[in-house]
Structures are given as structure tokens and as C-alpha cells.
Amino acid sequence: MEKLKQILRPIYLPLINYKASKLYKQYSLIKNFIVDYKLYKNYSIVFSKQDLLNKEADLILNYHSIEKGMLFKDTKKGFATNRIKNLHKLLNDPEIIKNINRSQIKVGYQVICKYYEMHKNEGYNIEHIFSQKQYEKYKSVLKTEYSDDFNGVINWDKEKFYEFTSQDFFKFAYSRKSVREFTGELIQIDLIQKAITLANTAPSVCNRQASNVYLIEDKKKIDEILNIQGGFTGYTKNVNQLLILTNDRKFYYTVGERNQFYIDGGIYLMNLLYALHYYKIGNCPANWGKKIDEEKKLDKVISIPESEKIICLIPIGELKDKFRTTLSKRRPITENFQKL
């Protein structure tokens, strides 16, 4: 056996050394990036909207935008016209109609019906983008699921909203909502620090703890950052504090961990949102799924180490005494749980 090892040593030693080399690791990274690229290209709605789940994702994107528009008390006539046009196309798709019992498809029909009713109640004529015939068709698709009591928004008072922050986790988790209406009053730094200390209990791969949180209180910079983000339009006036959550690539050491910073960052984000809610700090996670172009624009506003990837922007603030949140209907377990 020893002789065999001596004979094979000149063969397997170079192979072992090659797999430990930077060249091999670079090859492996590129190989995996190519597979990542192909999977994203084949299955995301960036390139295809043929699959039912692709259509459903597109539907959610558009109806949730309508929900956010409904938060404004003085809504403009025909707001989110492009979203309505997209929804008409989706809600008339035979496959979508056939799957009306799926929670997100059903709420899509309910939201667009509410949109029509809101305009009718205000005396707005929107026949050029949404006819009564279309409205009646959507109601017929919903059948008994249609209700004129449905609302895409929830009205709150602050005391009621924070009622369950010290209750059991079931009630606490269901009570957390993304809120966009702040008074403009600053949250005390010691309270923010308490929330981050609590968020630091988030688990991470091998206890790496690679997440970082930055606080910005410069109003000019906040407005510039949220303008680049693009999804908080109309709600920035009273945003005077902004948290930026990042995760540092320096803590990951295998090609297999190339996306681990998104996972650990996502876990930390949820913990942070719960911690903010626990300390009664209003908050709303603002998506940072951006491209390099937006990253470069952001670099001109703030300085974050190149090794760190932004996971999310989180406007925070003191809540108004009365405010609204979107319905954001949750899926039932029948749609996202199965035993293999």
C-alpha cells in the first residue's frame, strides 16, 4: 500500500495543490456564476412571464403598487395608470382566471375593484383606463369572494398598532407592519442602539456576524438616497432618519458561500425589523435590489466600504397618531408548504 502511495504521489499531489490554488478557485467561482446566471435567466420574470408563478409575481408587483397609492388620503385621479394597464392584461389571462382561488390572484382582483370604486365614489371618470364593463367582469370572476367591504389599506391609531409589542410572539409577529407615515420627530439614539443590540441576536453562518448598520440623519443625503432607491416616492417628507443595513463579503471563504451574505443579511434584517417594532420605532424596509449604476450613484452620496453589500434601506421615525398601512395579504400555508 505504501509503495502504491509513493507511485501515485506525483499524480495526486499536483491535483490537490491545484484545487487549493487561486486559479482553481477563480475557475470554480466563474463556473458557479454562470450556473447562477442561467437559472436566474430561465426562471425570473426579468426574462419570462409565461409560468403561472411568474405571472403571479408580476400581478403582486402591480397590485401592491396600487395598495401603496391607496395610502394617500387625497389620491389623484387615475393614479398608477401604467399599473392598471398591466393588471388588465394579467387579470384577463385565462390561466390567471383559472387560478382565482390562489390568495395573491384573488386579492389582485379585489384591489383593482376597489380602485374602480374609489374613483366612482369621488366622481372621477376613468373610462379611458378602466371601464365599467371591465369592473363587472372582475366582480364576476370573484363571484362570492367579491365584497364591497374589502379594502387594500388598514387604518390604525398608534396605541392600537403597538398593542402587542410585549405579547407572545404569535401576536407580536402578526402585529408588525411596514409604515410610511412619520411625524418627522427624531428617534433618540439610545433607543436605536437598543434595537440594534437586540437585532444582533440574529443567527449567522458559523457565528460570523457580518452585518453592519449605518444611521444617516442628514436630510439632504436621505432624500438623495431614497431618490436613487425610487420606491419611497411621496413618503420622504418626514423621513429624517435612515438605517442602511449591509453585510460584509470579507467574512466568507468558499465559493459555495458566494450568496451567503444575502442569506445572513436577510436573517439580520428580519431581526432588526422585529427589534424596531419591539421598541416602538416606526419603520419600512425599502428594497435595494439595484444594479451597479445605482450603486455608483450612491457612492457619490455616502461612503460604505466596497466589501460590504447593501441589503436594505430602512426609513425610521416616530409614527403619527393615526396612519395607514397596506393590506399586504399573506399567503395561506397551503400555498407555500409541502412535505417531500
Steps between C-alpha positions, in 0.01 A plus 500: 500500500785735588670426169176577315476836679857582401422415136179709495638794701640683193151474345262598782716760677488746206122449482461576871720805471308619191166479680646713779637756256352841425470406133272205578290708742455768234395235247255353751353843577449580131346156441252555782422856389413363155259249655349780715459710185327222308258419783406865552461553127284188462267552795476866608237733354779718364509282190181294509141541615359179361488288816204540739731600787671757275160647419404497867822679595429764236145532631622555858749763386222698330218460753730585794593822323128583488471420872781744577327767290183446702684606816476863392184662632478736201559260212542642153255412226625198305813452714734216402354480146779274374439257786129488415578425135736220609235359734238499223730283291576264786146473638364410157753220457310165485757330724465773763120478489519122531706536819274753673518297823867585548520767771713753311298472180176545690624811679618641165140498377380643832749787492419603144127494577565725799699733276200540269260553791726767656491700178125454458439620858707813427308564179810446284448372147775251415329318211807560282708270722241293687149444368192391693487192275848397619399565860190281467708223344745499792212483745358203310838323518504551877139376531418458871851615596411854394417735787452876494645498854842395367771760547858500379610705799468472879428803720689513830545711808846482655392356834312214332788433261746444787252303711679167460867602514536334842267206433578143397693464174197387296313824568819705479601366156156559353496856638812615316426707189700723268404862574576798278335782696732672750469823699854610416604482866838335554531170684749528787836340423499288817170340392641423155805345664276280716320378188829419326630322811189283493535446124855377560350177639437394139666169406770499234707237321768369740425799725676735252272796588582687179209750508551874555244777553559864405286789623456810282335816634607744229166584331660599169686169479190304605295657220775430246531137611125436494478667160756250370306217666185619325237310695421750776367779281237711673602394851841663541390835650516390865779245466779657706681180597608216276664168589711321241560130561803340336678168513876467455642264236826481697345240732440231234764254390365243251351528151192326640449799729488750215136586583518444876519873571148535359378218726668628816404857411138396449489321834645806670255729322199311635645507849563873467143568384365303796735686737389839366136401543570374852643840596208676325709654226304542178678346202464386141757282317578661164625248245857539375496247216701735282755486222856631488382832354295576814784381722733752332248782549475410867879505535489873419264562793641277776814298557453130576793255474513326161501158669154563647180425311191707579217270606229756569421864572272557800335840553411535868309753707233584753159389375209738460209455740292373208641339187444234238681189384447282195300180541789290362298179508698199629500164325330207673725207593338289226684708239855489635539185711520140392648178628753332271 
